[in-house]
Each structure stands twice: as structure tokens, then as C-alpha cells.
């Protein structure tokens, strides 16, 4: 079978779509896997360990041409800007089986809808009969790290998304006492990276990790975490680390609501005073 993933990453979109697709792609080890992505600023296309085909837009015609040239059997779309109309055109003009990631309960024209969020609710979809709720997609490194006991060398881990699209990292760091040992996770997709590097330069208590290959280890070495209510929360929960989840985008609403309803420490937006109350140090 030939499987094509259609997703993007960038400094504005973030990296979560591609990251979870890479985990799902591991289920197709006996198949041919391809990715179709745009060459957006701050993307992680070069880190995708499969053939990547660059698209110039979200236009259905461009994707349809690629589907036909690769003889794709299964198309998995993980993209907020590809909608029902586009999916319908793809289904009408190709014989591909179409699966769509969806965590916003939108209407789709596809064969299957996939949701891996802890907050997933099949009954919220217009066509629940085609919805497949799957367990949270956890990277293999976390499964291995789960069985390792490590010294907690960091009081706080800050991981506000690889792109930190709302530029919140520095605001959080300013609220943390200098007495705490802090680890910050980010990537080169962060458009505010230079400012962040400059801020931590003179702060010996803060360790900045850019494009780290040891994310699971760093989480395991931390007493608690500051994160967004997004894909990262699944991994934090898996590692059983206390956390504060700060909502920074509307696509985080569903997980945020779930966490709040289940008495996890959450914030609907950044607020310095509220943050200090939530933080347990």
C-alpha cells in the first residue's frame, strides 16, 4: 500500500501536525510512506524520514496530481486549512481512501475521521459512524524513557510549542524565581528564538534546548512542566509529570476544557498573577 500524509509545519502553524503524523506513520512500516508539505518558513520538512514532496499551495488540483503520480492508496490529511470542499474534490477525482485528522469536530467528506486526543468525543461529530478514536500518539522515545528513573535536576520545564507562536516563553521565564533550575524546550522554527537566546544568556539557572533529541529525557528529569493544552500534554501525562497548561490558541479549546473539567491546573490565557498561583514551587 502507498500512503501519503498531507500536513504542514511552520513558525506560525507550529510543529504538532507533522510530529503526530510521524508517530502514526510508524504503523505503516510494511507500506510505502510519503509526505506532502509546503515549504513554509520554519518548517521541519528536512527532519521527516520519508520522501517529502513539496507543494506550492492547498489547492486540490496540485494534491490530486501528486496522488495520481504516486499511485496513492491511502491519503491522510492533517491540516486545518484543508476543508470539506477540497476533500470532496479529491474524492470525486481520485480513487484514494481518505482519512482526516480532526480535533475540532468539523464536517468532512472522507472515509474516516481520526482523533487521538484524550478529550475526543465521537458524538460531537456530524457523522460519528466514520469516526475512529485512537489512543494518544506517543513517540517511541517516551515509551522507552517511561521505564527509566532519573534524578529530577530541573525544577520546571517550559515547553510552549516548538514554534512558540504567541512568544510567551520569556514572559513565563520572567515569573520564575532565579533559585529554580529551569529547562526550556523550543526549536529553530521559533521566530522569537534570537530574543529567547539573548534572554537566557546571563541566567545560569536556565538551560535552553533547541531541536533537542532528548525531549523525553528532559521531561523525565523535571519536577513539573509548563505547557500548552496540545499534543505535548499527552506526553506529559504519559510521563506522569505535574503541569500547568496555558491555552494560547483556539485549536486547544477541546483539550483545555477536558483538562479543566478533570481538575488539572489550567489557564485560559496568559496572566502573570494567575500563573504564580498555579505554579507549585
N, C-alpha and C positions, 0 to 999 in steps of 0.2 A: 504494500500500500504506500502511496505517496501522500505525505501530509504537509500542508502549508499553513504556517502561523502568520497571521496579519496583525502586527502590533507595532507601536512606536515608542520611543523614549526620547526625552529631551530635557533641557533645563526648565522648561515651563510645564511639560506634561508630567515629568518625573520618570522613574525607572520601574515602577511596580508592575506594569503590564508585562513587559518583557521578562522580568525576573520570575513571575509566576508561570509564564508560558514555558520558560526553560525547565522548570520543575515538571510541568505536565508533559513536556516533550520526552522526558525520561521513560514514559510509559510506551513509547513507540520505538524502542531500541531495535526491533526487528523490521522496521519500516524506514523508508527514505523521508527525512525531515528537512524542510526548507523554511526560511523566514522571509517575509516581505515587509520591508520597513522604508520609511522616508529617511533622508539624510538630514535630520533636523539638528539644530545647534545643541550640543551637549548630549548627543545620543551615545548609546553603548553598543552600537552595531558590531564593532570590532571584537567585543567580548563574547559574541554569540558563537558557540562552537558548531554551527551548522552553516550551510551555504545561505548567504543573505542576498536577496535580490532588492535592489534599490528602486523605489517608486517615487514619482515626482508629485503625486497628489493622492487624494482619497477617491478619485473618480473611478466608478465601477468599471469603465471600459479598460483602463490600464490594468486593473487586477484580473479582469476576465482574460485578457490577452496572456498574462502570465500563467493563469490556471491552465489554459489550453496548451501553452508551450511546454509546461512541466508535466502535463497529463495528471493533474492533481485528483486524488480520490476524496480526500477529506480536507476541508478548509476550516480552520479555527480562527475566528475573528475576536480579537480582544482590543476593542477601540471604541471610545465614547463618541467619536465623530463619524462613525460609520453606522448609518441608521436603517430603519425598516425598508425605505425606498431603495437604497443601494443593495441591501440583501436580496430584495425581490428581483432586481435586475440580474444579479449574479445567478440566482436560482433559475430564472427563466432562460438564461443564455448559456448555462453550463449544466453538466450532469453531476456536479460535485455535491457531496454531502456537506452540509453547512452547520457548524456548531458555533454558537456565540457565547462568549463570556458576558455575563450581565449581573451586576450587583446593585443596579438602580431600578429594577423592576419595569423596564421599558418594554414596548411591544417589538417583536422581532418577526422576520419572515425567514425562518430557518428550520432545520430538522431537530435541533436540540439546543437548549439553553443550559449553560453550566454556571453554577455558583458555588464557590468554595468557602465563602465567608462563614464565620461562626454565627453570624446573625441571619443567615439565609432562611427565607420563608417561602416555600413553594406556592402557598395560597395567595401571595401578593402579586403573582403574575397573571396576565390575561389568559395565557394558555398553559396552565400548570401541568398538563399532561405531557408536555415535551421538556419539562424542566428536570435536570439532573443535579441534585445536591450532592456534592462530593466533600470529603474531609478537607480541611485546610491543607494547602500545598506547602509542605515543609521541605526545605532544602536538605540534601543528604548530610551536609556538614553538621547540621543541628542534631540529626538523629545519632550521629557518632558522638558529638560533644555532650549529649544528654547523659551519657554514662560515665563522664569524667568529672571527678571532684577537683575543683581548682580553688586556690586562695582568692578571696574577694579583695583584690587590690584597688578597685575603683569604688568610691562611694556612690557615684552617679554616672550613668551612661546616657548621653544625649544623642538621639537618633531621629531627627526630624525629616527624614526622607533624603535620598541621595542627591536630590536637586534642591531641597530646602526652598521651594518656590515662593514662600512668604517671607524669607530672610529673617527667621525667628531665632536661629541659633545664638547669635550674640546677645539678644535680649534675655534669653534663658541663662546664659553664662554669667551675665552681669548680676543676676539674682542669687547666684550660688556663692556661699562663703569661700574665701581663699583657703580655708582649712580643709576643704574637701578635695579629694583626688577625683578628677573628672576625666572621662573618656568621651570624645566626640567623634561620631561616625558621619562621614559625608563622602562625596565622590567628586570627580573632576567635572561632572555635569552641573555642579552648583555654581551658578553665575555670580554668587557672592563669595566665592572661595578666597579670593585675594584679601578681602576685608577680614574674613574669618582667620586666615593665617596671620595677618598683622595683629589681630586682637590677642591671639594666644601666645604670640612670640615672647612676651615678657611675663607670662604666667606659668610658672614652673609646675603648678598643680593641675594643669590641663594638658592632656595628650590628644593631639589631633590625628585621626586616622583617615587617610584619603584613599579610596579604592582598595580597602583592606580585603585580604583573602582569608581573614580570621575573624569574621563577624561573630560567629557562634562562640568562639573562644572569648572574645571581648565581652560579650553579654554574660557568659558564664562566670567571668571574673568580676562582675559588677553586683553591687548590693541592690540597686534599683535603677530604673530606666525612665527617661522622659521621651515619649514617642508620639506619633500621630495615630489616630484610630484607623489604621490602614493595614496593608499586608504584613507589616512588621509586627503588629500586635499578635498575630498568630504564632510567630516565632518566639516572642517574649513569653506568651502564655505557655507554649510548649516547654520552654526552659524554666518555667515556674519562677520568674523574676518579678517582684513588685514593680509597679509602674504608675505613671501619671500619663494619661492620653489627652493631648491638646488638639482639638479639631482645627484644621487650617484650610479645609476645602469642603464644598458641598457634597462631593462624592464620598465623603467619610461619614455622612449622616447616619447610615444604617448601622454601621459598626459602633459608632459613638452612642447611639440610642441603646443598643444591646448592652454595651459596657455599663452605661449609666443605670439601666434597669437591673443589672446584676451586681450593683454596688461596687463596681470598680472605680478608682479615682479618675475622674474625667473633668475636662474644662471645655465649654462650648466655643471658647475663643481665648486668645492670649490676654491675660490680665495679671499684672505683676503681683498685686496683693493677694489675689485668689491663689496664684501659683505658690506663694510662700506658705499658705495654709495647707495646700495639698501635699507639699513636699515633706516627707518624713525623714528627718536627719537627726 
